[in-house]
Amino acid sequence: MGLLDKIKSMFTGGDKPAGKKDDKRGRDGRKGEAGRSDGQRESREGQADGGARRGGRNRRRRPPREQGESTERTQKTEHDKSMGGQPKSPGQSRHRSRGRGRGRKDGAPGQGAGQTQDSAAGSQDSQAEAAETSRQRGDSYERDSSGSHLRARGKKRSRPRRGKSSELGGTAQRIEFPELLEVTEQSEEVLGNEFRPLGLSDRLVLTLAANRFRIPTDIQREMIPEAIRGRDILGQAKTGTGKTIAFLMPIFERVDPTRAAVQALIVVPTRELCRQVTWEAQRFGRTLEARVMSVYGGTSVSREVEALRISAPQIMVGTPGRLLDHIGSGNVNLSELKTLVLDEADRMFDIGFRQDIIRIIKACPDKRQIMLLSATLDSEVEELSERYMTDPVQIYVSKDEITVESIWQRIISAERGKKIDKLIALLRREMPTQSIIFTNTKRMSDSLSLRLEKLGFKARCIHSDLSQNKRERIMDDFRTGGIEHLVATDVAARGLDITGISHVINYDVPANPEDYVHRVGRTGRMGSAGKAFTFVTPTEGKELTQIEKLINKMLGEYDPEAHEQHQTQPQPAGVGPQA
C-alpha cells in the first residue's frame, strides 16, 4: 500500500480489522469530546443562571448566611405557593437546609439562592403583619441588628452564661435579697425598734428596720454594745440565735466605706458558711455602701485576684486556706484591719485549721479587735483567747444544748437493712416542708439520694467530693424550694441557715455526740418549731447514750409505720411519746 493509500486509510478506516478498531476508538473519542463540550456549555449556563448544580474543586463558595435568611426562604416558599409558583424540589430543600460548608452553591450575593426582591418584600410584609398582630396583643417589638427579625423589646435570649463570677464567689448565681421596707426616721418600725438602745447609729437602725429586724436576740442584745466599744469578745451561743447579725452590726458601725482597704476580716470553717455570711453582709451592705467580698477554695483564684486588684473590699469573708494564699501572695493587705471575727472557732479547730488561724492572727495588726464565736468552748478555744485576746468580754448566752421547747426529738429503732423502708414511711407520713437527711459517708449520701429520686422525692445530695460549682447550685435550689430533701454529710451541719427546714433526719447516728447538736440545730431556727428523728440500729446503743448524756435528755421512740396517727404539733423532748 502506498503512502497515499495509508493516509486515506487513516481517515476512512480502511477494510482491515485494525482500522475498524481505530475507527471505533475515533467515534468514542468524538462522542467524549462532544459530551465534554455539552457539559461545559451546561455548566456555564448553570453558573449564569445561579443554579445549584455541584461543581468541581474550584466551585464558588456560598457567602455567609444572612441573618434571618432561613425565615425569609420559608416565607418565600409560602409566597410562591400563594402566587401559583412551584415549590423547590426535595433535593434542593435538603441542600439548602444544611449549614455553612462545602458543597453549597451560591445565588446572587447578599440573598438566599434564587431569592428575588419580590420574595424579600413578601417576607417584610409577613413580618410587619406578625408585628401588628403582636402589638394588638399588647406586646412590644423591635428589629434586631440585621433588620430582618422582630423580637420582643427588652427581652434577651435565654442563653446560659458561663464563666461569670458571682458576688458570693464561685460561678454566677443569682443573688436575691428580701425586699426592703419603705421606712423613714419617723416610721414606727424605726422609732420603736429595740436595736436603738444598743448604741447603733440612726443609719444602722434604719437599715435594720428596712430589713425587718426590730427585736434583737439574746446574743445580739449582749454582744452589740460591747463590740461597738471595741472590746475583744469571747461568745458562746447555740446555732440559730443570730450570731451573724451580732458581729456584722458593729463591723458596719466601724468601717469607713470611703477607704478601699480591708477593715474587717471574717474567718469561717466551710465554704457554705462563707457564702451564708457573705449573703447576710451584702444584704446590709447594699444600703450601707460597704463592699463585701468572699474568698474560699474551689473557686477561681484569678478572678479573686483581679477583683482585689481593681478595688479592695471593706469587709472580707473567707476560709482559712484561701485567705492565707492571698495574704502570702500579697493580694490582701491587712495593715488597716480593725476587726477580726473567728466564727465557729471550735469547728475550725476540729477540721485542722488551728495553725492557719494562728498565722492569720499574726498577719493582723497588733491593735485590732477580735471577736471569737463558737457553739462550744473547749480548751483549745479558751487557750487561743488567753494567748491572743486582750481582756475579752465573755458572753455565755446559752450552753451547747438543744432547745427542747422548739425541737421535737425522737429516735427510730430499725435494723440496718430496714432503715430505707422506715425512712420512706417517715417522709410520706410527716411530709416535711424541707428536710436535711444526714449520713456519715459520701457513698451513702449518693446512694440514698438516688433511691429517693427514683421514688419521686425531690432529693439531692451534697458532700465534699462534689465540685464547688455543683454544691452552690444545689444549695441555691434548696434555699429557693426546688429541692425538698437534702441528703448531706456533716459538711452541711454548720453554717446552713434556712428557716424553712422543718425536719432533720439522722439516717446514720453521728460518731461524735457534738455533731448531733449541730445537725439538729439546722431546724428550729430563731425559735421556730422543728422536728428531729434519729435512726438507731441495735448495735448503736452506746452512741445514743453519749448523745443523751450530752443533751441531758432521754429521747423517746417513734415508729413511722405505726397505724395510729401521731400528734402533729412539736412537743418537748423527753421520756416517753408524750414527753
Helices and strands as residue ranges (DSSP letters): H 3-12, H 17-49, H 69-82, H 90-97, H 117-136, E 141-143, E 150-152, H 188-191, G 196-198, H 202-210, H 218-228, E 233-236, H 243-254, E 264-267, H 271-288, E 292-295, H 301-310, E 315-318, H 320-329, E 339-343, H 345-350, H 354-363, E 369-374, H 379-388, E 393-396, E 407-413, G 416-418, H 419-430, E 435-438, H 442-454, E 459-462, H 468-479, E 485-488, G 490-492, E 503-506, H 513-520, G 525-527, E 530-536, H 541-551, E 556-557
